[in-house]
Amino acid sequence: MLKILAINVLYYPLVGGGAEITIRNLYEGLAEEGFIVNVLTFHDKGRCEECINGVRVFREKIPNLYLPLFINRKKPNIFVRRLWHLLDVYNPVSGNLVESYIDRLKPNIIISHNISGFSPSIWEVAFNKGIPIIQVLHDLYLLCPTNMFRNNTVCSKQCRKCYLLRLPHRKLSNKLTAVVGISNFILNKFLLNGYFNKVPIKKVIHNSRRIERVRNSVGQHRNRNKWVSLGYIGNIAPNKGIEVLLKAYLKAKAEYTELLIAGAGEESYLKYLKEKYSNKRIKWLGWVNPKSFFNKVDFTIVPSIWYEALGMVIVESFAYGVPVIASNIGGIPEMVVEGKNGLLFDPGNEEDLAEKLELAVGGVEYWRKRREVISKSGRKFLDYKKWITKWKELILECI
């Protein structure tokens, strides 16, 4: 049986975002297919080992100043964060750690995901050990420590500072066996910036999800010809464009509508939003079960103002037959087809979003009749077995 050593900064139940959900789905699926899957990850405690649904998980204390997960604790000050990123340019301690696990577990292949805390030193170690290694691109961290989003503004290109900080990443990226982008957008973004030029295998494998399809019950609690529910679900943070949505919603001329906002965020930011955009038609739900949420809304709004690599909330929405109104940015246009399963608007443009909200609400009956069409449009992202098969084929190609 082939042995995989998977590397990611976090692993379930420590979840920083959608990447960790995808990573768990991937490795539990590969374990079910007969692979021996070991995951090396970080936490802020001592060394421990556990087995989760057939996946052996090794947790090590991160060899840096802190674990980049700020749930229920204060974010470090800017000087500490800058030092953290300097240490992460090339961390030999992480390289030695990965080398010790290679010697101990003797994997046939390594698959690295979000390597913050590990640094590109692990690519060099795998290369020197003669172990094939695949790098999966979930975001733009390898280009920029802030994912090309700074001061609530998306970066049009890599700045000089980030270019210098990422010189080791660019150089060592050529020691990989394969690179996988979760969207065409993200793979091309790196290739255009000089990464992975000499890597022999370059592929796009869109993420998938295990989502149970359930009947949508929108409108059962009200007169469907009159009321329309708009919804946002996910992390409530500036880069997700939540404030653009709130401004647009209050500007839109759309009677008999409500805006449901589900998710969590920093307490101070949530307080600011609730006070500034106080309105009885805006309802803050906190964390909710996705099934419950998508069964309440007529439209899902994805107003991101940064480069979303793919956006799995869109996939979830499609699974329930709910159309998506989303920013035309990053990998989102690879999913949302104008007029077929949703609408696109200029990222950060509240006027354009307000117009699209009015258009959607005015044509709500058209969209309600397209639930099955919308659901079918998302099937390529929901074919979990095919997704696992693509990964099996890639692994065998690399070994």
N, C-alpha and C positions, 0 to 999 in steps of 0.2 A: 504493500500500500504506500502511496506517495505521501510524503510529509510536507506540510505547509507551515512556514513560520510567518504569521501575519503581524504587522507592526502598525499601531496607531496610538496617538497620544492618549485617547480615552477608549474605554470599552464598557459595555453594559455591566452594571446599572448606572455607571457614570456616563451621562449623555450630554454633550454640549450642543448638539444640533442634529439635523437630518442625516449627516454623514454616519454618525454612530448607529442609527437605526438601520441604514443600508448595510453597513459593515456587519452587523449582527446577522441580518437576513442572509447575507452572502455566505458567511462561514458556517452557519448552522445548515444551510443548504448543501454546501460542499461536504460537510461532515456526514450528512445523510447519504451522500453519493459514495461514501467509502474512503474519503481522504482523512488522513490524520491531521487535524487542525490544531495548531498551537498559536496563541495570541500573546504577544508581548506588549504591555501597555503600562501606563503610569498611574500612580495616585500619590497622595501626600502622606502616606503612612509607610510602615516597613514592608519588607518583601512578603508576598503571600501567593498562594496558588489555589485555584479552584476549578471545578468543571461546571460549565453552564450549557445545558442542552447539547451535550456531545462535543463541546469545544473546550479545550484546556486553556485556561487563562492564567498568565503569569503577570503579576503586578509588582512593579518596582517603584521605589521612591524616586521621583523625578530628579535628575542631577542638574537642577537649576534652582532659582530662588523661590519659585512657587509653582503650583499646578494651575494652568490657565483655564480654570473653571470657577466662576465667581458667584455661584448660587449660594445664597445665605451667608455671604461674607464680603467684606469691603474690598473694592478693587485697589491694588497697590498704587502708590503715587507714581508720577511720570518718570522720576529718576530711577526707581526700582524697575519699572517696565523697560526703560531703555537699556539698563544693564542686562536684564533678562534676554533681550533680543541680541545684544552683543555676544553673550555667551552662546546663543543659538546659531550664530553664523557658522561655526564649526566646533562641535562639542566632542572632544576625544573621549571623554568619560562615557558618553552614550555609545560611541563606537566600540569601546572596550566591552561595554555591557552586551551589545548585540553579538560581538565576537564570542563571548562566553556562552551565550545561548545557542549559537551555531555549533560550537564544540559539544555542548551538552545534548542538544536535540537532534543534531545532524539532519536538518531539513533538506529536501530535494529542491525547494524553491522558496524564495522570500517574496512577499507582497507587502509593500509599504503604502500607507495611505497618508493621513495628516501627520507629518513628521516633526511638528513643532515640539521642542524638547529633546528630540533625537538628533536633529540637524542632518545635513547631507553626509556627515562622517559615516553613517551606516551604509550608504551606497558604496563608498570606497572599501569598507570592510568586506561587504558581500563580494565585490569584484575581486579583491585580493584572495578571498577564500575560494573563488571559483564557483560560487553559488549564483544561479540565475536569479535576477531580481526584477520585479515589476513595480513601477510606481503608478499609483492611481491618483488622478487629479480631481479633487473635489472642490477646490477653491483656488484663489490666486495667492495664497500665502508664500509660495515659493518664488513669487515675483515681488511681493511687498508684504512687510509685517502687518500692515493694516488692511490687507486684501484690496488694495487700490481704492480705499475709501477713507478720506481724511477730512476732518472739520465739516462733516455732513455733506461732503461733495465727492463725487466719483472722480478718480484720477484718469485723465485721458491717456496717459502714457507713464511708463516707469520713470520716476525722477532720478536725479543724479545720486542722491543718498541711497535710495533703494538699489540702484544699479551696483553701487560699491558693496553694500551689505550682502547682495546676492551673487557676487562673483563666484564664490565656491559652489553655490547651487548650480549655476550655469555650466561651469567647467565640469563638475562631477556628474552632471546629468547624463553625460555621454558614456558613463560606465554602466548604465542600465541595460538590461536585456530587452525590456519592453516598457512602453508608457501607454497608459489607458486614460483617455479623457471621458468623463461622464456625459459630455456633449461635444459637438463639433466646435462650438464657440471656445470652450476652455482649452482644448488641445491646440487649436489654431493660434490662440492668444500666446501660448508659450512658444510655439514654433516660430512665430513672427518676432519673438524677443530673443531668439538665438538659443533656446533650450532644446535638448534631445536631438540635435542634428545628426549625430552618429549612431543613434539608437536604431537597431535593425527592425524592430517591430513597433509600429505606431497604430493604435486602434481607438475607435470610439465604441464604448459599450454603455448605452443608456442604463441608468439605474432602474431597478424594479422594486415592487412592493408585494407583500402578501396581504391582499385586501379582500375581505369577504364582501361580495356584492349583495346589497340589501335593497329592498324596494324603498324608493324615496317617497316620503309622505308630506312634502311641502304643502302648506295651505290647508291641511285638515283641521287646523284650529281656528281658521278665519275664512272670510270670503276671498277666495283666490282671485276673483276678478278685480279686486280692489287693492288689497295689501300686497306689497312686494318686500321680501327680506333680502338685504345685502349683507354679506358676511366677510369678516377677516379672521383668519386663524393662524397662529404661529407666534414666533418671538416678537414681543412688542419693543422695538428698538428703532433708533433714527434711520439706520441703513435700510430697514424694511419699508420705509416710506409711509408709515402709519399717519404721520402728520399731514402728508399730502392728501391722503384719503379723507381725513377728517375735514380739512378745508374744502375739498371738492364736494363732499357730501352736503355740507352746509350751504354751498353755493348752488348746488344743482336744484333745478325746479322739478322736484319729484315728490308729489304728495302721496300720502298713504304708503310711505316706506319706513323701514327701520334699518338701522345699522347695528349688527351684532358683532362684537369684538371679543374673540376668544384667544386666550394665551396669557403668558406671563412676561414680566420685564422688571427692570430696576424700579424699586419702590418710588424713588424720587421722580423718575420720568413718568411713571403711571399717574402719580399725583398731579403733576404739571398738566398732562393731557386731559385728565378728567375735569380739572378746574377750568382750563382755557376753553375747552370744547364741550362744556356742559349743555346737554340737550336731552329732553325726555325721550327722543326717538333714537338716541345712541345708548346702547346697552352693553355694559362691560360684564362679560360672563366669567372671566378668570379661566382656569383650566377646565376644559370639557372633553368628553369622549368625542372623537372625530365623527363617529357614526351619528351621534345625537346632533352634532353641529350641522353636518351636511344634509341631514333630514329636515332642517329648519330653514335653509336658505334657498333663494332662487338664483343667486349669483355669488360666486366667490371672487373677492377682490385681492389681487396680488400687486401692490403698488411699489415694489422695490425700486430703490434709487441707486443701488450698487449692482455689480455684476453677479447676478445669480447664475451659477453654473448650470443648473437645471430647474430646480424648484419642485420638490416632490409633493408639495401641497396641491399643485396643479394636477398631478396624477391622481391623488386622492379625490379631488373634486370631480374629475372625469369619471372615476369609478362609480360615483353616485349619480352620474348624469347631470351634474351641475356645471353650467357654463362659467368660464373664467374671464374676468376683465383684468388685464395685466399690463405691466410696463413692457415696452418694446426694448428690452435690454438683455444682454448676456445670452444664456441658452433658452430663455423663455420663448422666443419666436420659433424655436424648433418644436414647440409643443402646442402653442395656441395658434390656430388657423382662423384668421379673421372671417367672421360670419358663419363658420362651421361649428366650432366648439367654444367660441368666445370673441372678445374684442381686445385690441391692443391700443395703448395710448403712449404718448411721449413721456418717458420717465421724468418725474419731478414736476410735470406740467399739470397743475391742479385745474386749470381751465379746460384742458383737453379731457382730463378724467371726468370732470363734471358733465361735459357734453356726452361722454360715453355712458355715464350713469343714466342720464336722461334718455338716451337712445335705447339702452337696455330695458329700463323700466317701461318705456312706451311700447316696446315690443315683447313684453314678458310672455305673452301667450305663444308667440313664435318659438321662444326658447323652451318653454315648458313642454311643447310638443316634440322637441328634439332630444329628449333625454336619452333615448336609446342610441341615437346617432352620436351624441356626445360620449356616451359610455364606450361605444365601439372605437371612437377616435383615440381613446386612451389605452386600448388593448395591447399595443406594442410595448407600453411601459408596465403592463400588468401581467405579462406572460412570464411568470416567475421561473417556470421550468426551462423555458428557452433561454432565459438570462443565465441560469446556472450552467446550462449546456455550453453557452458561449464562453463562460469562464473556464470550464473544463477543457475545452478545445484550446484556449489560449495557454493554459498551464502546460498542457502536453506539447504544444508548439515550442515553448520556451525551454523545456527540459532536454 
